[in-house]
């Protein structure tokens, strides 16, 4: 143990110094493992290490000064903040006046040791001089040290003992022999492990001395000349390489200990290197604060780049620190780091196509936010009455600002929502949090929570405003605000912007809501929000005033569509038009032009197609990156008959949508959403750039500095928030839907101009495009409705294989793709002989099910109601064979309705009769897929319920139930769902299935117009497989049966569609069309009509009257068939009025319904 004891106490002394355990009773252990105090450690060191009393004295004076500095503080770590604030240097590392005399004794003692001219003594003297408030003397001592920028001082190659000349060095070692090699095997203890051998060799304490000296030098310059921040900043930067070299060798987590020793807090990297971390944090923090005053955060050259390196080093070092370690200072640095990231992202230039993807700064920002959350969770608490947790609210603003700088995309809002939920646990009814929640929940796809948080925001701010007004009337000046009144009042601008945003949100939800009563409630609430916003509106703020006027116009439109009141509809549309003009005069925006174009397109006395086109062009010029502007312009051009210009505009819009989708794909592939560019040059969208025009709310783009030169407080993070735009940025789902709607319009235009024969290849391209953008494969496809019955019958596998062959055969070819199988061209039959055998498509009665959105009027194309009288000996294949020949809509009303229909059933067997009987219990789809998949194994075949079910017509209620096969017992109910609502992923899949289902139905209509009945049937089956609750499936199936002259089955299909969606326009019109054809086939007057026909006519009049007062008020087909029904009732005056109005509606009508294609509001 001759050499063991000296080495042991050298190591113990270095470990105690590096750990900074200045006030510990027992900072070390003797050779027997017993705890020893500071005095005993120094005594034993002097005893076993003779000749090094100066080392013990230096350690003793260092401990004494550290204790004096912490005498008036809460702890040794320097967590206290001076009255000047966290940004000021203040009295950090400076002794209180009453402690100076006591420290002078130690200062004099060190001066007497200076004869040896050791750097450790000079560094300690500099430390004492600064603590004694003598910065000039401190600089004199520091200037006598060697160059502190020499990184070889504290960072040594492994296996050597090279160190600074004045560090605590073990005697008897040479440059070729290290402590680790000399005493390895006999010097492994619980206090020293191989992973932290640098402490034993003195490397860590050497780093502490040099980093401390660099920090003290910079602090001296700050104290002597506060205006010369450049020199102090350069001094702090000297420690940068030292910090990088030391930190790279320190483990982040708790190092391994020797066998048999238990892990404890003393084994953590922070506890072992506490003194090192104190000075590392201090030097980096002071450098960052000075850099924030003098550096341009938008640049990375020279000293500007040094600031970003400091941020990176500080963030890397913070992984070693516990949350309570200097929480105030670390939170301030985190705020500066986040502000720098946000400002740099906003100032970043748009990348050129083909350029390398930029670093994903948002990942760093999220990591910094997580660190700040951990700090604030332990350093702040739930506020008391009348108080607010300002730090948490400030972090919330920073998080939202970072999300906005990253593009404000709804799919990427999840991490911000997590921050908001966390903030609710540390705040009490914070209006800021609820304001952000309302916005983020909506863009993230949770409108219910968005509405709830919006109401909470309104309630909190309104009550706070009432409280401060009441207190202003009753309280004295001295007691004003004593109870916290007014602290929850948001600014007038934020109040108006939030409520306008909420009103627009509610209007959109109302227009998209299928439940009319709920839609009316949401629209009314939107109006209430606007009224509250007007109470604090600054009429001199023209952009904000125009936003309110535009929101009120949108609200009037939403009320007109949801109320469905004939008496108020026209008035509301007129008021909306007047408000739009007022908003345009106040502050013109592309969104206002877009809504004006829709207003002038709307049927009525204000309809002006040319003015609508002018406004649509202005919208495109103002915002060429918005796909819906291009789409609306294309629709308006189709209404004017300019087919060539419409095609060109739609092609440009398709290019814009491709640019958006390409950017989304690159973002998704990069993990956090890397910005993408349009390869065709149509549009380049930088999601890191500001999405709104700069205004007074924005940061000054020319400042580029985080702090002013004389700033004493951090600027509020709310200054980084962008004003709420006219509408939220579309997410990937919305972008895809807009692009698909535009392509559907392109197909409609192509078929109208070229005929259905010219759209075959284009359909394949659209389906291929859909498959590339949205993977709706076999795993997403549900099983057939009646698959349970097939599975429970336990048929032989051969029967399933034969069924599969049969379905594939009639489906138009062998399936090669799960999304769109190629359709084989077949020769058209020369006669009706090939259609003598009806195609076995069967329909079950309407059954109870969840309400689904009604199918749009777009499925009711203009020529889908065409029909021509044919010779009695000829049989037609389709009622729409003239669709592709460019017939005008008014020809529908001139040519009449096709005759030759079979009789229909009586009213007693109409809509809703026998609903739920016979197999109604089998329509629970939740358990149909597993059984059918179990029988088919891994076979990718998917059957359609349309052609697999057993034929049970509406007349089945009159059959003898004993003759029917007893249904199998129902399967056990599924386990209760954990949440009542579908997840956002499931909602997205449901939307994708509905879109794909509608796409198949459009192709089915094209096949039917081409006379390819079997291909039309196959497309209908594909659509039903994708979305069985789509009422348009049954509408197209009814049209398919009409093409086969099977009117009874067509009637049942339309009734099924109406049961699914009672207000479906297309299903109602075609149902009444069947009734009309049945009466006309009989060729009798009203007096000679059978009772059943009279009932059908009366029913059709009732259905169409209600329809034209509500959702079909602008549908010419509905008015046309209502006129025909009035004629059968002998009401010629009403017939003439309806025909004239139908003809008026058919003029200036675009190819597709604008409400479906682009929506009635943005």
ABEGO torsion letter per residue (X at the ends): XAAAAAAAAAAAAAAAAAAGBAABABABBBAAGBBBBAAAAAAAAAAABBGAAAAAAAAAAAAAAAAAAAAABABAAGABBBAAEAABAEABGBBBAAAAAAAAAAAAAAAAAAAAGBAAAAAAAAAAAAAAGBAAAAAAAAAABBBAABAAAABBBBGBABBBAABBBBBGBBAABBAAAAABGAABBAABBAAAAAAAAGAAAAAAAAAAAAAAAAAAAAAABAABAAAAAAAAAAAAAAAAAAAAABBABBBBBBBGBBBBAAABAAAAAAAAAAAAAAAAAAAAAAAAAABBAABABEAAAAAAAAAAAAAAAAAABBAABGAAAAAAAAAAAAAAAAAAAAABBBBBBGBBBBBBAAAAAAAAAAAAAAAAAAABBBBBBGBBBAAAAAAAAAAAAAAAAAGGBAAAAAAAAAAAAAAAAABBGBAAAAAAAAAAAAAAGBAAAAAAAAAAAAAAAAAAAAAAAAAAAABBAAABGAAGBGAABBBAAAAAAAAAAAAAAAAAAAAABABAAAAAAAAAAAAAAAAAAAAABBAABAAAAAAAAAAAAAAAAAAAAAAGBAAAAAAAAAAAAAAAAAAAAABBBAAAAAAAAAAAABBEAABBAAAAAAAAAAAAAABAABAAAAAAAAAAAAAAGBAAAAAAAAAAAAAAAAAAAAAAAAAAAAGAGBBBBBAAGABBBBAABBABBBBAABBBAAAGBABBAABABBBBAAAABBBBBABBBBBAAAAAAAAAAAAAAAAAAAAAAAEAAAAAAAAAAAAAAAAAABBBBAAABBBBAAAAAAAAAGBBAAAAAAAAAAAAAAAGEBBABAABBBBBBBBBBABAAAAABBBBBBBBBBBBBBBBBBBBAAABBAAAABBBBBBAABBBABAAAAAAAGBBAAAAAAAEBBBGBBBBBBAAABBGBGBGBEGAAAABAAAAAAAAAAAAEABABBBBAAAABBBBBAAAAABBAAABBBBBBBBBBBBBBABABBBAAAAAAAAAAAAAAAAAAAAAAAAAAAGBAAAAAAAAAAAAAABAABAAAAAAAAAAAAAAGBAAAAAAAAAAAAAABAABAAAAAAAAAAAAAAAAAAGBBAAABBAAAAAAAAAAAAAAAAAAABAAAABAAAAAAAAAAAAAAGBAAAAAAAAAAAAAAABGBBABBAAAAAEABX
